Structure formats: C-alpha cells, structure tokens
C-alpha cells in the first residue's frame, strides 16, 4: 500500500514538470534548427546580388524578388486558385489511397500466408516510380482530373500499405498471446492490441504518402493541367517569368512543410499513450 501511494506521489509531482521541460528543450533546439534555413536564405539573397553576373542572375534572382512575386500572386488571387486546385487533387488521391491501403495492410499483415504470397508483387510495384507510369495513366485515363488523382493514389498507396504491414508485424507476440489468454475476440484484439501498437508505423506511412501526394501531383500538373502549382511553375517557366516560377516553387515547399507538420501534430494527438523519447 505504501509503495502504491509513493509511486502515485512521484507521478503527481513529475507530471506537471513534463510539459515545461519539453517546451524548454524545444526553445533551446529551435534556434539551431532554423539557423541552417536562415543561412540558406541569406546565401540565396547575397550570391545573386553580389557574386553572379547579370545574365546568370536572370535565371537565379534574389529571394527578395521571388517573395515579392509570391506576394503579387497572392494579391491578385492566382496563388489561391492554383493552391486550392492542387490541394483538392492531392487530398482526394491521398484519402482514396488511405481508404484502400490501411485495411488491406492490416489484412495482409495479420495473415502471414497472404503476406508471403503477395510479397514479390508488392516489392515490384513499390519500386516502380509513379512518375514513370504517368504516360500510362495519361493514355488510359486522359489528361483530365481522373488521371492526376489516380496517379496520386498509386503513389500514396505503397508507403501506407507497406508501413501498415510492418506495423502489424512489429506487434509484440507476447501481447497477442496475453490478449488471447484473456479471452479477447479477434475484433477486440485488433482494436485493443494490434491497432495501438501499429499506430506509430502507420503514421510514418501516412506522412510519407502525404509528401508524395504533393510531389507527384506537381509533376503531373505540368502535363495537361489548367490550374495547380505544377501548372503555375511550368507556365511561368515557359513564359520566362522567372521570379513567379520560383514563387511557385516556394509555395510548394511551404505546402509540403505544413502538411508534414500537420501529420506530426496529429500523430502526437492520436498516440498520446506512447512514452515520449528523451531528446
């Protein structure tokens, strides 16, 4: 009884100090993390202005000119139109891929004979680059929205599927045996043991797929699209509007960063039960 009370007191004392300590560690690491970004931006501004000649500077303008071009695109509404078009396509493809890959990954990971049977095919498919199949999707589905969304689905399915399978396979067999010995049915075993244990690995696949959904779509939008960030980058390059081209590239980078950080926050919310690693 005394041991239990002492343990509860220790937890009650340590719990309030955990978050302040995490915030302190984040504030200590943040300047170091952003220092490389600041250095890169400074070089991007300095080198074109003072190192490159006039002709080369035409193709690599300072970052301040690119940001002014980005602000101009935002003011006249072009950036919002292209951004919404890209987000809509990537979100649709990502959602379809997750709806297919997560249940299928749980099924394949749980039934080992199925996993062994499909392993060679999965390895072949995941090593076939999505962009290499762009001409195939274009020939079969045309140059409209369906081919672009389908290409995003193909690119996103594999990281989610393979990480889901890996998450199920990484579940501690002792936990499964203990759950079965307690009389848990298969549905409850999935809900109580398999899914919580697989969540971190599944979210790794989701983050990878979210990044792929943006990167693959940008390339697909350079062929036959009438809107989107890829269309913006390609059109401005063809029309020799170089600052606007770099503005589109910056918008893609920011979008990818926001999507990745969003999934990081979501993972922390969903898997709050996990013991946080020491920094």
Beta strands, then each sheet from edge to edge (+ up, - down):
end
